[in-house]
Each structure stands twice: as C-alpha cells, then as structure tokens.
Amino acid sequence: MNDRTWPHRSETSHFSTLPFPIKNPIRKHQNPTKNHEKHENSPSTAICLRQFRSPATSRRSDHHRDFAALPNDVLTKIAANFSLPNLQTASLVCKAWRDGLRPLREAMLFLRWGKRFKHGRGGVKVSMEKALDSFLKGAARGSTLAMVDAGLVYWEMGRKEEGVALYRRAAELGDPAGQCNLGISYLQAEPPNVKEAVKWLYQASVGGYVRAQYQLALCLHRGIGTDQNLSEAARWYLRAAVGGYVRAMYNVSLCYSLGKGFIQNHRQSRKWMKLAADHGHRKAQFEHGLTLFSEGQMMKAVVYLELAGRGGETAAVHVKNVILQQLSPPSRERALTLADNWRALPSTR
C-alpha cells in the first residue's frame, strides 16, 4: 500500500484554479473540536478524571457511576486499542477491571511474539506464518493492535480480503491505524470505493493519525471521493507535517511555494523544504540543494545534492559534479565527508 506525494500532472490539472464553494462530504462528520469534546466525556476518560477527584467529590458521584460494574464486553471494547502500559494502568482500577482486561493483556504477549516472528527480533527466525498465528491469537482476544498487524500480514501475503476484514474490525472499534488502512484499502480496491475511503480517512485524521491526514489531504487535493479543495488539503498537509510525516512536509513546502491552498510565502516554503530534506526526503534534498547552489552556498549544496543522488535523484548527480569542479580539493573532501556522516532526523514516515 504505497503512499504518493504531490499529485502527478496526469492526475490533476496542475493547480490551474483554486477552489471555490465546496460541498464537502467530510463536513457531514463531526469536526475535530466536537469529537475531542465527546472523547473528554467518554466513560474511559471519566474514570481517569475520577482518580484525581477529592474523596468528598468521589463519594458524591459513586452512586451515579459504578464503573466496576461495566460488563466485560463493554470494557473490552473501550480498551481494545490500549497499549500495554495503558492496559496495566487500567487493570489497577479494581479487581473487576483486572479480571475483565486479562484477555487484552494476554493479547499483548501474542502481539509481541508476532512482531518478533515478523521482523526476526529477540533471537527468533523470521516466519510470517508464525507471526500471523500470533497476531490472530491477539486479535481473537480483542486487541485492535493485533487486528491491524494481522491485516498487514494478510495484505503482504496477497490475501487482501482477509486483511480488509481485520482492518474493518479494528476501525469499527475506533483504532485510527485500522481506520486509515481501511480507507487506503478502499482507495486501492477494484473498483475503488472512494466515499467509504474518505469517511474512514477522515475519522482517523480527526483522531490525530498523521498518515491518514496525509492521505485525506491527497484526496482533497485531487478531488477523490469529495470535491477538490486545495485550502482544506493544505491544512491537512500541514497537520500531518507538524506531526512528523515527511511527505506532508514536502507538500506543505510546495503549497507555500506555488500559493496553492496557502498564501504564497517563500520563507515558509524554504523552511518546510529544508525540514523535509533533513528528514530524508530525496526530492526535497535535491530542491534544497539547488536553492543553496543559487545562493552561493556551495559546500552545503553539495551535501544535499549528494544525499539526493544516493537516494536515486539522478539529476542531482549532474549538478553536484558541476559544483565539485568549482571547489578546492579540501572543500570537496569535507563536503563528501559531511554527506557520509549525515543522519536523517527521526520522522513518522
């Protein structure tokens, strides 16, 4: 399930117009503020707040909210996408919760073993079959994290229908990764189901999942499953970029550079292009290298162009060689040493 960056010329009219009054199906869903307000009033959040109330306040509210009496199936749905630390914390609330959350705690063990088998960690050999078996056991115990990982293995095996079914289970339980993967699966289906794709990508985006925010921005940018809306697309690109998504950083730079979705701002464009380059985006490294070259910063330009060339940007190699001819031997050696020692900044992707 490969991600794309800026829409190709063949996919859109290369930004010949800016958008205009929009009937966006996305607006039929709740906005992020309302969703956040609902989350703050959810039972699981109320429990966390209850732990910090004064004893007097707790006594007044105890007869209204007895969370220890929650049925196990409801408790499991609430905690289905909890990580192990959150599960362990929730298990300390009361004995009923400790017992009710036992299957999810067991699921975390299967999830851990599944990752070991998938990636060959912890001294075990890679085995996709054993990884899938472990993930499915975790999924059977209600963990959406295991459902998503099992879905990924199915997808990589070419068993896409089984993978999508697991994504759907996780998505319906509120897992943002499951919602995002389900949305992307609908986009890649034959034929695509773009309306469902946008619906699930929006839900994951509101939940703060940066890959979904980027994919949603691409849909808004291209007008897939919704009316084209470059200003909305730019806003979602920016949210994903702030969250560390490298492809979104590059697209934010282009939005500012071309004045598409944002007011044209070359300073912001350069800022985001450098951030994308420093996080390892090879096209950004090429373009930032060209900018440095045009400004006369030859050694820095060589570093970024060398990195871009190593990443597969063949045009960068030619420009780098032209610059190297203008540098002294010590400067050439210094620039290439800097490229050898360069490390990308950590990113979401």
Contacts in CASP RR format, 6 or more apart in sequence:
PFRMAT RR
TARGET T0000
AUTHOR 0000-0000-0000
METHOD contacts of the structure
MODEL  1
MNDRTWPHRSETSHFSTLPFPIKNPIRKHQNPTKNHEKHENSPSTAICLR
QFRSPATSRRSDHHRDFAALPNDVLTKIAANFSLPNLQTASLVCKAWRDG
LRPLREAMLFLRWGKRFKHGRGGVKVSMEKALDSFLKGAARGSTLAMVDA
GLVYWEMGRKEEGVALYRRAAELGDPAGQCNLGISYLQAEPPNVKEAVKW
LYQASVGGYVRAQYQLALCLHRGIGTDQNLSEAARWYLRAAVGGYVRAMY
NVSLCYSLGKGFIQNHRQSRKWMKLAADHGHRKAQFEHGLTLFSEGQMMK
AVVYLELAGRGGETAAVHVKNVILQQLSPPSRERALTLADNWRALPSTR
1 155 0 8 1.000
1 181 0 8 1.000
1 184 0 8 1.000
1 185 0 8 1.000
1 188 0 8 1.000
3 211 0 8 1.000
3 214 0 8 1.000
3 215 0 8 1.000
3 247 0 8 1.000
3 349 0 8 1.000
4 218 0 8 1.000
5 247 0 8 1.000
5 250 0 8 1.000
5 251 0 8 1.000
5 283 0 8 1.000
6 250 0 8 1.000
6 251 0 8 1.000
6 254 0 8 1.000
7 218 0 8 1.000
7 221 0 8 1.000
7 222 0 8 1.000
11 222 0 8 1.000
12 221 0 8 1.000
12 222 0 8 1.000
12 223 0 8 1.000
12 228 0 8 1.000
15 230 0 8 1.000
15 258 0 8 1.000
15 260 0 8 1.000
18 230 0 8 1.000
18 231 0 8 1.000
18 260 0 8 1.000
18 261 0 8 1.000
19 227 0 8 1.000
19 228 0 8 1.000
19 229 0 8 1.000
19 230 0 8 1.000
19 231 0 8 1.000
19 232 0 8 1.000
22 227 0 8 1.000
22 229 0 8 1.000
22 232 0 8 1.000
23 227 0 8 1.000
24 220 0 8 1.000
24 226 0 8 1.000
24 227 0 8 1.000
24 229 0 8 1.000
24 232 0 8 1.000
25 195 0 8 1.000
25 198 0 8 1.000
25 199 0 8 1.000
25 225 0 8 1.000
25 226 0 8 1.000
26 198 0 8 1.000
26 202 0 8 1.000
26 216 0 8 1.000
26 220 0 8 1.000
26 226 0 8 1.000
26 232 0 8 1.000
29 199 0 8 1.000
29 202 0 8 1.000
29 203 0 8 1.000
29 206 0 8 1.000
30 38 0 8 1.000
30 206 0 8 1.000
31 206 0 8 1.000
32 206 0 8 1.000
32 207 0 8 1.000
35 206 0 8 1.000
35 207 0 8 1.000
39 45 0 8 1.000
42 78 0 8 1.000
43 67 0 8 1.000
43 70 0 8 1.000
43 78 0 8 1.000
44 78 0 8 1.000
44 79 0 8 1.000
46 65 0 8 1.000
46 67 0 8 1.000
47 67 0 8 1.000
47 90 0 8 1.000
47 93 0 8 1.000
50 58 0 8 1.000
50 61 0 8 1.000
50 65 0 8 1.000
50 67 0 8 1.000
51 93 0 8 1.000
53 61 0 8 1.000
67 93 0 8 1.000
67 94 0 8 1.000
67 97 0 8 1.000
68 93 0 8 1.000
68 94 0 8 1.000
68 95 0 8 1.000
68 96 0 8 1.000
68 97 0 8 1.000
69 96 0 8 1.000
70 78 0 8 1.000
70 96 0 8 1.000
70 97 0 8 1.000
72 99 0 8 1.000
72 100 0 8 1.000
75 97 0 8 1.000
75 100 0 8 1.000
75 101 0 8 1.000
76 100 0 8 1.000
76 101 0 8 1.000
76 103 0 8 1.000
76 104 0 8 1.000
76 142 0 8 1.000
77 173 0 8 1.000
79 86 0 8 1.000
79 87 0 8 1.000
79 90 0 8 1.000
79 101 0 8 1.000
79 104 0 8 1.000
80 104 0 8 1.000
80 142 0 8 1.000
80 143 0 8 1.000
80 144 0 8 1.000
80 170 0 8 1.000
80 173 0 8 1.000
80 174 0 8 1.000
80 175 0 8 1.000
81 143 0 8 1.000
81 144 0 8 1.000
81 145 0 8 1.000
81 170 0 8 1.000
81 173 0 8 1.000
81 174 0 8 1.000
81 175 0 8 1.000
81 176 0 8 1.000
82 90 0 8 1.000
82 104 0 8 1.000
83 145 0 8 1.000
84 105 0 8 1.000
84 108 0 8 1.000
87 101 0 8 1.000
87 104 0 8 1.000
87 105 0 8 1.000
87 108 0 8 1.000
88 105 0 8 1.000
90 97 0 8 1.000
90 101 0 8 1.000
91 97 0 8 1.000
91 98 0 8 1.000
91 101 0 8 1.000
91 105 0 8 1.000
92 98 0 8 1.000
103 141 0 8 1.000
103 142 0 8 1.000
104 141 0 8 1.000
104 142 0 8 1.000
104 143 0 8 1.000
106 138 0 8 1.000
106 141 0 8 1.000
107 137 0 8 1.000
107 138 0 8 1.000
107 139 0 8 1.000
107 141 0 8 1.000
107 142 0 8 1.000
107 143 0 8 1.000
107 145 0 8 1.000
107 146 0 8 1.000
108 143 0 8 1.000
110 134 0 8 1.000
110 135 0 8 1.000
110 137 0 8 1.000
110 138 0 8 1.000
110 141 0 8 1.000
110 146 0 8 1.000
111 134 0 8 1.000
111 135 0 8 1.000
111 138 0 8 1.000
111 143 0 8 1.000
111 145 0 8 1.000
111 146 0 8 1.000
111 149 0 8 1.000
113 130 0 8 1.000
113 134 0 8 1.000
114 130 0 8 1.000
114 131 0 8 1.000
114 134 0 8 1.000
114 135 0 8 1.000
114 149 0 8 1.000
115 121 0 8 1.000
115 131 0 8 1.000
115 149 0 8 1.000
116 122 0 8 1.000
116 123 0 8 1.000
116 124 0 8 1.000
116 131 0 8 1.000
117 124 0 8 1.000
117 125 0 8 1.000
117 126 0 8 1.000
117 127 0 8 1.000
117 128 0 8 1.000
117 130 0 8 1.000
117 131 0 8 1.000
117 134 0 8 1.000
118 126 0 8 1.000
118 128 0 8 1.000
118 131 0 8 1.000
118 149 0 8 1.000
118 153 0 8 1.000
119 126 0 8 1.000
120 126 0 8 1.000
128 153 0 8 1.000
128 156 0 8 1.000
128 157 0 8 1.000
131 149 0 8 1.000
131 153 0 8 1.000
132 150 0 8 1.000
132 153 0 8 1.000
132 154 0 8 1.000
132 157 0 8 1.000
135 146 0 8 1.000
135 147 0 8 1.000
135 149 0 8 1.000
135 150 0 8 1.000
135 151 0 8 1.000
135 153 0 8 1.000
136 146 0 8 1.000
136 150 0 8 1.000
137 146 0 8 1.000
138 146 0 8 1.000
139 146 0 8 1.000
139 147 0 8 1.000
139 150 0 8 1.000
139 166 0 8 1.000
139 169 0 8 1.000
144 169 0 8 1.000
144 170 0 8 1.000
144 173 0 8 1.000
144 174 0 8 1.000
144 175 0 8 1.000
144 177 0 8 1.000
144 178 0 8 1.000
145 175 0 8 1.000
145 177 0 8 1.000
147 166 0 8 1.000
147 167 0 8 1.000
147 169 0 8 1.000
147 170 0 8 1.000
147 173 0 8 1.000
147 175 0 8 1.000
147 178 0 8 1.000
148 166 0 8 1.000
148 167 0 8 1.000
148 170 0 8 1.000
148 175 0 8 1.000
148 177 0 8 1.000
148 178 0 8 1.000
148 181 0 8 1.000
150 163 0 8 1.000
150 166 0 8 1.000
151 162 0 8 1.000
151 163 0 8 1.000
151 164 0 8 1.000
151 166 0 8 1.000
151 167 0 8 1.000
151 181 0 8 1.000
152 163 0 8 1.000
152 181 0 8 1.000
154 160 0 8 1.000
154 162 0 8 1.000
154 163 0 8 1.000
154 166 0 8 1.000
155 163 0 8 1.000
155 185 0 8 1.000
160 185 0 8 1.000
163 185 0 8 1.000
164 182 0 8 1.000
164 185 0 8 1.000
167 178 0 8 1.000
167 181 0 8 1.000
167 182 0 8 1.000
167 183 0 8 1.000
167 185 0 8 1.000
168 182 0 8 1.000
170 177 0 8 1.000
170 178 0 8 1.000
170 179 0 8 1.000
170 182 0 8 1.000
171 178 0 8 1.000
171 179 0 8 1.000
171 181 0 8 1.000
171 182 0 8 1.000
171 200 0 8 1.000
171 203 0 8 1.000
174 203 0 8 1.000
176 203 0 8 1.000
176 204 0 8 1.000
176 207 0 8 1.000
176 208 0 8 1.000
176 209 0 8 1.000
176 212 0 8 1.000
177 204 0 8 1.000
177 209 0 8 1.000
178 204 0 8 1.000
179 200 0 8 1.000
179 201 0 8 1.000
179 203 0 8 1.000
179 204 0 8 1.000
179 209 0 8 1.000
179 212 0 8 1.000
180 200 0 8 1.000
180 201 0 8 1.000
180 204 0 8 1.000
180 209 0 8 1.000
180 211 0 8 1.000
180 212 0 8 1.000
180 215 0 8 1.000
182 200 0 8 1.000
183 196 0 8 1.000
183 197 0 8 1.000
183 198 0 8 1.000
183 199 0 8 1.000
183 200 0 8 1.000
183 201 0 8 1.000
183 204 0 8 1.000
183 212 0 8 1.000
183 215 0 8 1.000
184 197 0 8 1.000
184 201 0 8 1.000
184 215 0 8 1.000
186 192 0 8 1.000
186 193 0 8 1.000
186 194 0 8 1.000
186 196 0 8 1.000
186 197 0 8 1.000
186 200 0 8 1.000
187 194 0 8 1.000
187 197 0 8 1.000
187 215 0 8 1.000
187 219 0 8 1.000
187 224 0 8 1.000
194 219 0 8 1.000
194 224 0 8 1.000
194 225 0 8 1.000
195 225 0 8 1.000
197 219 0 8 1.000
197 224 0 8 1.000
197 225 0 8 1.000
198 216 0 8 1.000
198 219 0 8 1.000
198 224 0 8 1.000
198 225 0 8 1.000
198 226 0 8 1.000
201 212 0 8 1.000
201 215 0 8 1.000
201 216 0 8 1.000
201 219 0 8 1.000
202 216 0 8 1.000
204 211 0 8 1.000
204 212 0 8 1.000
204 213 0 8 1.000
205 212 0 8 1.000
205 213 0 8 1.000
205 216 0 8 1.000
205 236 0 8 1.000
205 239 0 8 1.000
208 239 0 8 1.000
210 239 0 8 1.000
210 240 0 8 1.000
210 243 0 8 1.000
210 244 0 8 1.000
210 245 0 8 1.000
210 248 0 8 1.000
210 348 0 8 1.000
210 349 0 8 1.000
211 240 0 8 1.000
211 245 0 8 1.000
211 348 0 8 1.000
211 349 0 8 1.000
213 236 0 8 1.000
213 237 0 8 1.000
213 239 0 8 1.000
213 240 0 8 1.000
213 245 0 8 1.000
213 248 0 8 1.000
214 236 0 8 1.000
214 237 0 8 1.000
214 240 0 8 1.000
214 245 0 8 1.000
214 247 0 8 1.000
214 248 0 8 1.000
214 251 0 8 1.000
216 236 0 8 1.000
217 232 0 8 1.000
217 233 0 8 1.000
217 234 0 8 1.000
217 235 0 8 1.000
217 236 0 8 1.000
217 237 0 8 1.000
217 240 0 8 1.000
217 248 0 8 1.000
217 251 0 8 1.000
218 224 0 8 1.000
218 233 0 8 1.000
219 225 0 8 1.000
219 226 0 8 1.000
220 226 0 8 1.000
220 228 0 8 1.000
220 229 0 8 1.000
220 230 0 8 1.000
220 232 0 8 1.000
220 233 0 8 1.000
220 236 0 8 1.000
221 228 0 8 1.000
221 230 0 8 1.000
221 233 0 8 1.000
222 228 0 8 1.000
223 229 0 8 1.000
230 255 0 8 1.000
230 260 0 8 1.000
230 261 0 8 1.000
231 261 0 8 1.000
231 262 0 8 1.000
233 255 0 8 1.000
233 261 0 8 1.000
234 252 0 8 1.000
234 255 0 8 1.000
234 260 0 8 1.000
234 261 0 8 1.000
234 262 0 8 1.000
237 248 0 8 1.000
237 251 0 8 1.000
237 252 0 8 1.000
237 255 0 8 1.000
238 248 0 8 1.000
238 252 0 8 1.000
240 248 0 8 1.000
241 248 0 8 1.000
241 249 0 8 1.000
241 251 0 8 1.000
241 252 0 8 1.000
241 272 0 8 1.000
241 275 0 8 1.000
243 348 0 8 1.000
244 279 0 8 1.000
244 347 0 8 1.000
244 348 0 8 1.000
245 347 0 8 1.000
245 348 0 8 1.000
245 349 0 8 1.000
246 276 0 8 1.000
246 279 0 8 1.000
246 280 0 8 1.000
246 281 0 8 1.000
246 347 0 8 1.000
246 348 0 8 1.000
246 349 0 8 1.000
247 281 0 8 1.000
247 349 0 8 1.000
249 272 0 8 1.000
249 273 0 8 1.000
249 275 0 8 1.000
249 276 0 8 1.000
249 279 0 8 1.000
249 281 0 8 1.000
249 284 0 8 1.000
250 272 0 8 1.000
250 273 0 8 1.000
250 276 0 8 1.000
250 281 0 8 1.000
250 283 0 8 1.000
250 284 0 8 1.000
252 268 0 8 1.000
252 272 0 8 1.000
253 268 0 8 1.000
253 269 0 8 1.000
253 270 0 8 1.000
253 271 0 8 1.000
253 272 0 8 1.000
253 273 0 8 1.000
253 276 0 8 1.000
253 284 0 8 1.000
254 260 0 8 1.000
254 269 0 8 1.000
255 261 0 8 1.000
255 262 0 8 1.000
256 262 0 8 1.000
256 264 0 8 1.000
256 265 0 8 1.000
256 266 0 8 1.000
256 268 0 8 1.000
256 269 0 8 1.000
256 272 0 8 1.000
257 264 0 8 1.000
257 266 0 8 1.000
257 269 0 8 1.000
257 273 0 8 1.000
258 264 0 8 1.000
259 265 0 8 1.000
262 268 0 8 1.000
270 288 0 8 1.000
270 291 0 8 1.000
273 284 0 8 1.000
273 287 0 8 1.000
273 288 0 8 1.000
273 291 0 8 1.000
274 284 0 8 1.000
274 288 0 8 1.000
276 284 0 8 1.000
277 284 0 8 1.000
277 285 0 8 1.000
277 287 0 8 1.000
277 288 0 8 1.000
277 289 0 8 1.000
277 304 0 8 1.000
277 307 0 8 1.000
278 344 0 8 1.000
278 345 0 8 1.000
279 344 0 8 1.000
279 345 0 8 1.000
279 346 0 8 1.000
279 347 0 8 1.000
280 307 0 8 1.000
280 344 0 8 1.000
280 345 0 8 1.000
280 347 0 8 1.000
282 307 0 8 1.000
282 308 0 8 1.000
282 309 0 8 1.000
282 311 0 8 1.000
282 312 0 8 1.000
282 313 0 8 1.000
283 308 0 8 1.000
283 313 0 8 1.000
285 304 0 8 1.000
285 305 0 8 1.000
285 307 0 8 1.000
285 308 0 8 1.000
285 313 0 8 1.000
285 316 0 8 1.000
286 304 0 8 1.000
286 305 0 8 1.000
286 308 0 8 1.000
286 309 0 8 1.000
286 313 0 8 1.000
286 315 0 8 1.000
286 316 0 8 1.000
288 304 0 8 1.000
289 300 0 8 1.000
289 301 0 8 1.000
289 304 0 8 1.000
289 305 0 8 1.000
289 308 0 8 1.000
289 316 0 8 1.000
289 319 0 8 1.000
290 301 0 8 1.000
290 305 0 8 1.000
290 319 0 8 1.000
292 298 0 8 1.000
292 300 0 8 1.000
292 301 0 8 1.000
292 304 0 8 1.000
293 301 0 8 1.000
293 305 0 8 1.000
293 319 0 8 1.000
293 323 0 8 1.000
298 323 0 8 1.000
298 326 0 8 1.000
298 327 0 8 1.000
298 331 0 8 1.000
299 327 0 8 1.000
299 331 0 8 1.000
299 334 0 8 1.000
299 335 0 8 1.000
299 338 0 8 1.000
301 320 0 8 1.000
301 323 0 8 1.000
302 320 0 8 1.000
302 323 0 8 1.000
302 324 0 8 1.000
302 327 0 8 1.000
302 332 0 8 1.000
302 335 0 8 1.000
302 336 0 8 1.000
302 339 0 8 1.000
303 335 0 8 1.000
303 338 0 8 1.000
303 339 0 8 1.000
303 342 0 8 1.000
305 316 0 8 1.000
305 317 0 8 1.000
305 319 0 8 1.000
305 320 0 8 1.000
305 323 0 8 1.000
306 316 0 8 1.000
306 320 0 8 1.000
306 335 0 8 1.000
306 336 0 8 1.000
306 339 0 8 1.000
307 339 0 8 1.000
307 342 0 8 1.000
308 316 0 8 1.000
309 316 0 8 1.000
309 317 0 8 1.000
309 320 0 8 1.000
310 339 0 8 1.000
324 332 0 8 1.000
324 335 0 8 1.000
327 335 0 8 1.000
END
